[in-house]
Amino acid sequence: MDIREKKTKRSISNAFLEIRSQKPLERITVKELCEAAEISKATFYLHYHDVFELSDTLQQNTIRDIMDHVTNPADMIFDPCKSSKEMIDGFYSNRAIINILFSGSQFSRLPEEIEKQIKEVLFASFPELKNNAYANIRITYQLMGAFYAFYKYENEFGFDEVYGSVERITRLFEGDSGKVEM
């Protein structure tokens, strides 16, 4: 990708994030986005099919960044305190963009997509867990709990308090990995 293309994509992304912070995804038009990015519609369509594809691309980049904090998806089963901390670190380091990209109708997409990716990696290594109810429910419970606790309480109590509380709750899982029959 040449420098002009990078600048154009950055301009489109920045304009999108500015508009998206003010209104729902469904109400953003290509016309207003192009005006804010100071590009033509033809230029926009060279890069994206529509604003939903642009949003999806930015969401996937954010999810990838959050997932980079997770050193080993198997820790969701075998070291839940470590994996909870890594997930909360990922949420915390991306909180500003999460609040923009995953607001409104997009709110549940973030934890659902992360859960899907964690399970894909985990089940590739441990295929016997794919149909294990306990393993599936535990991952969902832990991930959704950490996400919603972070999202709801990070501003009110701060990172350390949220993480400490999630860690105390997650410690209930410690020593419980024997229930995951492999």
C-alpha positions as CSV (number, residue, x, y, z in Angstrom):
1,M,0.0,0.0,0.0
2,D,1.5,3.3,-1.0
3,I,1.6,6.4,1.2
4,R,-1.3,8.1,-0.6
5,E,-3.5,5.1,0.0
6,K,-2.5,4.9,3.6
7,K,-3.3,8.6,4.1
8,T,-6.7,8.2,2.3
9,K,-7.6,5.3,4.5
10,R,-6.5,7.1,7.6
11,S,-8.6,10.1,6.6
12,I,-11.6,8.0,6.0
13,S,-11.2,6.1,9.3
14,N,-10.7,9.3,11.3
15,A,-13.7,10.9,9.7
16,F,-15.8,7.8,10.3
17,L,-14.8,7.7,14.0
18,E,-15.6,11.3,14.5
19,I,-19.0,10.9,13.0
20,R,-19.6,7.5,14.6
21,S,-18.9,9.0,18.0
22,Q,-21.9,11.4,17.4
23,K,-24.4,9.1,15.8
24,P,-25.5,5.5,15.3
25,L,-23.8,3.5,12.5
26,E,-27.1,3.1,10.7
27,R,-27.5,6.9,10.3
28,I,-24.1,7.5,8.7
29,T,-24.1,8.2,5.0
30,V,-21.3,7.9,2.5
31,K,-21.9,11.4,1.5
32,E,-21.4,12.9,4.9
33,L,-18.4,10.7,5.5
34,C,-16.8,11.8,2.2
35,E,-17.4,15.4,3.1
36,A,-15.7,15.0,6.5
37,A,-12.8,13.1,5.0
38,E,-12.5,15.5,2.1
39,I,-12.6,12.8,-0.5
40,S,-14.9,12.0,-3.4
41,K,-17.4,9.2,-3.3
42,A,-15.5,7.4,-6.0
43,T,-12.4,7.4,-3.7
44,F,-14.4,6.0,-0.8
45,Y,-15.8,3.2,-3.1
46,L,-12.3,2.3,-4.2
47,H,-11.6,1.2,-0.6
48,Y,-15.0,0.1,0.9
49,H,-18.3,-1.2,-0.4
50,D,-20.3,0.9,2.2
51,V,-20.0,2.3,5.7
52,F,-20.9,-1.1,7.2
53,E,-17.8,-2.6,5.6
54,L,-15.7,0.2,6.9
55,S,-17.1,-0.2,10.4
56,D,-16.5,-4.0,10.2
57,T,-12.9,-3.4,9.1
58,L,-12.3,-1.1,12.1
59,Q,-14.1,-3.4,14.5
60,Q,-12.0,-6.4,13.3
61,N,-8.8,-4.4,13.7
62,T,-9.9,-3.6,17.3
63,I,-10.8,-7.2,18.0
64,R,-7.4,-8.3,16.7
65,D,-5.7,-5.8,19.0
66,I,-7.6,-7.1,22.0
67,M,-6.9,-10.7,21.0
68,D,-3.2,-9.8,20.9
69,H,-3.4,-9.4,24.7
70,V,-4.5,-13.0,25.1
71,T,-1.3,-15.1,25.2
72,N,-3.0,-18.5,25.3
73,P,-6.8,-19.0,24.7
74,A,-6.5,-22.3,26.6
75,D,-6.0,-20.2,29.7
76,M,-9.7,-19.5,29.6
77,I,-10.0,-23.1,30.9
78,F,-6.6,-23.7,32.6
79,D,-5.7,-20.3,34.0
80,P,-8.8,-18.2,34.2
81,C,-7.3,-15.5,36.4
82,K,-4.5,-14.9,33.9
83,S,-6.9,-14.9,30.9
84,S,-9.4,-12.6,32.6
85,K,-6.5,-10.1,33.3
86,E,-5.4,-10.3,29.7
87,M,-8.9,-9.7,28.4
88,I,-9.5,-6.7,30.7
89,D,-6.0,-5.3,29.7
90,G,-7.2,-5.6,26.0
91,F,-10.5,-3.9,26.8
92,Y,-8.7,-1.2,28.8
93,S,-6.1,-0.4,26.1
94,N,-8.9,-0.1,23.5
95,R,-11.6,1.5,25.6
96,A,-11.9,4.7,23.6
97,I,-12.4,3.0,20.3
98,I,-14.6,0.3,21.8
99,N,-16.9,3.0,23.1
100,I,-17.2,4.4,19.6
101,L,-17.3,1.3,17.4
102,F,-19.3,-1.0,19.6
103,S,-22.0,1.4,20.8
104,G,-25.7,1.1,20.1
105,S,-26.7,-1.8,17.9
106,Q,-23.0,-3.0,17.7
107,F,-22.6,-3.4,21.5
108,S,-22.8,-7.1,21.8
109,R,-20.7,-7.8,18.7
110,L,-17.4,-7.3,20.5
111,P,-17.7,-10.0,23.2
112,E,-19.5,-12.4,20.8
113,E,-16.7,-12.1,18.2
114,I,-13.9,-12.5,20.8
115,E,-15.7,-15.6,22.2
116,K,-15.9,-17.0,18.7
117,Q,-12.2,-16.5,18.0
118,I,-11.1,-17.8,21.4
119,K,-13.2,-21.0,20.9
120,E,-11.8,-21.5,17.4
121,V,-8.3,-21.4,18.6
122,L,-9.0,-23.4,21.8
123,F,-11.0,-26.1,20.0
124,A,-8.3,-26.5,17.3
125,S,-5.9,-27.4,20.1
126,F,-8.4,-29.3,22.2
127,P,-11.1,-30.7,19.8
128,E,-12.6,-32.8,22.6
129,L,-13.8,-29.6,24.3
130,K,-15.9,-28.5,21.4
131,N,-18.9,-30.5,22.5
132,N,-18.2,-30.1,26.2
133,A,-21.0,-28.1,27.8
134,Y,-19.0,-27.1,30.8
135,A,-16.0,-25.8,28.7
136,N,-18.3,-23.8,26.4
137,I,-20.4,-22.3,29.2
138,R,-17.4,-21.5,31.3
139,I,-15.7,-19.6,28.4
140,T,-18.9,-17.7,27.7
141,Y,-19.5,-16.9,31.4
142,Q,-16.0,-15.8,32.0
143,L,-15.6,-13.7,28.8
144,M,-19.0,-12.0,29.0
145,G,-18.7,-11.4,32.7
146,A,-15.3,-9.8,32.3
147,F,-16.5,-7.7,29.4
148,Y,-19.7,-6.4,30.9
149,A,-18.1,-5.8,34.3
150,F,-15.3,-3.8,32.6
151,Y,-17.7,-1.9,30.4
152,K,-20.2,-1.1,33.1
153,Y,-17.8,-0.3,36.0
154,E,-14.4,0.8,34.6
155,N,-15.3,4.5,34.6
156,E,-17.0,4.3,38.1
157,F,-14.4,2.2,39.9
158,G,-11.3,2.2,37.7
159,F,-9.2,-0.5,36.2
160,D,-7.6,-1.9,39.3
161,E,-10.8,-2.2,41.3
162,V,-12.6,-3.9,38.3
163,Y,-9.8,-6.2,37.7
164,G,-9.4,-7.1,41.4
165,S,-13.1,-7.9,41.7
166,V,-13.1,-10.0,38.5
167,E,-10.0,-11.8,39.8
168,R,-11.7,-12.6,43.1
169,I,-14.7,-13.9,41.3
170,T,-12.6,-15.9,38.8
171,R,-10.6,-17.5,41.6
172,L,-13.8,-19.6,42.1
173,F,-12.8,-21.3,38.9
174,E,-9.3,-22.2,40.1
175,G,-8.7,-25.8,40.6
176,D,-11.9,-26.5,38.8
177,S,-10.3,-27.4,35.4
178,G,-10.6,-31.0,36.4
179,K,-14.3,-30.8,35.7
180,V,-13.5,-30.3,32.0
181,E,-13.3,-33.9,30.9
182,M,-11.0,-34.2,28.0
